[in-house]
Amino acid sequence: MANIFAIINSMSPEDELNLQEDIGPKGNKLADQYIKEPALYALKGDFGQALVITERAVYILKWGLQTGLTFGGACTVYPFGNISTVQVQKKLTSKYIEIITAGNQDKNLSYWAGRGKGNSALEAPNAVTFSNKNFEKFQVIAAYLQDRIANHQSLSPERSTGITVAEQLEKLSTLKEQGILTQEEFEKEKKHLLTH
């Protein structure tokens, strides 16, 4: 199996793999209804599911009987700052990508789990099942998402220091009042904190 990071680093993913798939009429209708920013990537899963990635978030769209949504559909949004990790699960007869956050990390999903029991990958709002032919596409997307998550976490002042942006601004203000920082240095640091 090819090194996924080598694939990503050697090319733009959409050059070799179609990562801008048509997600079908129902998927497009849900996307138009819930996603108000341009999609960078869109992959169609099995049985009425799709994964859409924008600059700010991951959207999982589900519709139809197999996903437990006989009428209508659902869209779950995962901003990059809320995602802990992304996993691609490859079992003997099933494959799925799972978006893991603090609120859903203890779920043990299964492709074949009984419907309505809360652990079916088909019904779970944080997973998209897919066929074997799409395995490489979902691996590339998972690696891309891991990179985005890592970059987001390293740029987030609250995550990197353990204190909130408001607390950091208060400290900067104190340093400015004490004469340790000039007004220009204070403004520069303030802008950095508020834009990241």
C-alpha positions in Angstrom: 0.0 0.0 0.0 1.3 3.4 -0.9 2.3 5.9 1.8 -0.7 8.2 2.0 1.4 11.2 3.0 3.7 10.6 0.0 0.6 10.7 -2.2 -0.6 14.0 -0.7 2.8 15.6 -0.8 3.6 14.6 -4.3 0.4 15.9 -5.9 -2.7 17.9 -5.4 -5.2 15.2 -4.3 -7.7 16.1 -7.0 -5.1 15.6 -9.7 -5.0 11.8 -9.2 -8.2 11.0 -7.4 -11.6 12.6 -7.9 -12.2 14.2 -4.5 -15.0 16.5 -5.9 -17.6 13.8 -6.5 -21.2 14.5 -7.4 -23.1 13.5 -4.2 -26.4 12.9 -6.0 -29.7 14.9 -6.0 -30.6 14.3 -2.4 -27.1 15.0 -1.2 -26.9 18.1 -3.3 -30.2 19.3 -1.9 -29.0 18.8 1.7 -25.7 20.5 0.9 -27.5 23.5 -0.6 -29.7 23.7 2.4 -27.1 23.5 5.1 -23.6 24.4 3.7 -23.2 28.1 3.1 -19.5 28.1 2.0 -17.7 26.6 -0.9 -16.8 22.9 -0.7 -13.2 22.0 -1.1 -13.9 18.2 -1.3 -17.0 16.1 -1.5 -17.1 12.3 -1.4 -20.2 10.2 -1.7 -20.5 7.2 0.6 -22.8 4.2 0.5 -26.5 4.2 1.0 -27.3 7.9 1.2 -24.2 9.4 2.8 -21.7 12.0 1.9 -18.7 13.8 3.4 -18.1 17.5 2.5 -15.1 19.5 3.6 -15.0 23.3 3.5 -12.3 25.7 4.7 -13.8 25.7 8.2 -15.5 22.4 8.8 -16.4 18.8 7.9 -20.1 18.1 7.1 -21.6 14.7 7.2 -24.8 14.4 5.2 -27.2 11.4 5.6 -30.5 10.6 3.9 -32.7 7.6 3.2 -33.9 4.4 4.8 -30.5 2.8 5.2 -29.3 5.7 7.4 -32.4 5.6 9.6 -33.8 8.7 7.9 -36.8 7.5 5.9 -38.1 11.0 5.3 -35.7 13.9 4.8 -32.1 14.0 5.8 -29.6 15.3 8.3 -26.4 17.3 8.3 -23.9 17.3 11.1 -21.2 19.9 11.2 -17.8 19.4 12.8 -15.7 22.6 12.9 -11.9 21.7 12.7 -11.4 23.1 16.2 -13.8 20.5 17.7 -12.4 17.4 15.9 -9.9 15.3 18.0 -9.0 12.8 15.2 -10.2 11.1 12.1 -10.1 7.4 11.6 -10.6 5.2 8.6 -11.9 1.7 9.6 -11.4 -1.2 7.3 -13.0 -4.4 8.5 -13.4 -7.6 6.6 -16.6 -6.6 4.8 -17.0 -2.9 5.7 -15.2 0.4 5.6 -16.1 3.8 7.1 -14.5 7.1 8.0 -15.2 8.4 11.5 -14.9 11.9 12.8 -14.0 11.8 16.5 -14.8 14.6 18.9 -14.8 14.8 22.7 -18.5 14.1 22.7 -18.4 10.9 20.6 -15.1 9.3 21.3 -16.4 6.4 23.4 -18.7 5.0 20.7 -17.8 1.6 19.3 -19.3 1.8 15.8 -19.9 -1.2 13.5 -21.1 -1.4 10.0 -23.3 -4.4 10.8 -24.7 -3.1 14.2 -28.4 -3.4 14.7 -30.4 -0.4 13.6 -31.5 2.1 16.2 -29.0 0.8 18.9 -26.7 3.9 18.6 -23.6 2.0 17.3 -24.4 1.6 13.6 -21.9 3.3 11.3 -24.7 3.7 8.8 -26.8 5.7 11.2 -24.1 7.4 13.3 -23.9 11.2 12.6 -20.1 11.1 12.7 -19.4 8.3 10.2 -19.7 7.7 6.5 -19.6 4.1 5.1 -18.0 3.5 1.7 -17.2 0.7 -0.7 -13.8 -0.8 -1.2 -13.3 1.1 -4.5 -13.3 4.4 -2.6 -10.9 3.2 0.2 -7.9 5.2 -1.2 -10.0 8.4 -1.6 -11.2 8.3 2.0 -7.6 7.5 3.2 -6.3 10.6 1.4 -9.2 12.7 2.9 -8.5 11.3 6.4 -4.8 12.3 6.1 -5.7 15.7 4.8 -8.1 16.2 7.7 -5.5 15.0 10.3 -3.1 17.6 8.9 -5.8 20.3 9.1 -6.7 19.4 12.6 -3.0 19.4 13.7 -2.5 22.8 12.1 -5.6 24.2 13.7 -4.6 22.9 17.1 -1.1 24.3 16.9 -2.4 27.7 15.9 -5.1 27.9 18.6 -3.8 30.0 21.5 -6.2 28.3 24.0 -5.1 24.8 23.1 -1.4 25.6 23.0 -1.2 27.5 26.3 -4.2 26.2 28.2 -5.5 29.7 28.8 -8.3 31.5 26.9 -7.8 34.3 24.5 -9.4 36.7 26.9 -6.9 35.8 29.6 -4.0 36.2 27.2 -5.4 39.7 26.2 -5.6 40.6 29.9 -2.0 39.6 30.4 -0.9 41.6 27.4 -2.7 44.7 28.7 -1.0 44.3 32.0 2.4 44.1 30.3 1.6 47.2 28.3 0.5 49.1 31.4 3.8 48.1 33.2 5.8 49.4 30.2 7.1 46.0 29.3 5.3 46.1 25.9 5.0 49.2 23.6 1.7 50.1 22.2 2.8 48.8 18.8 3.9 45.4 20.3 0.6 45.2 22.2 -1.4 45.9 19.0 0.6 43.3 17.1 0.1 40.6 19.7 -3.5 41.5 20.1 -4.2 41.2 16.4 -2.4 37.8 16.3 -4.5 36.5 19.2 -7.8 37.6 17.7 -7.1 36.3 14.2 -5.9 32.9 15.2 
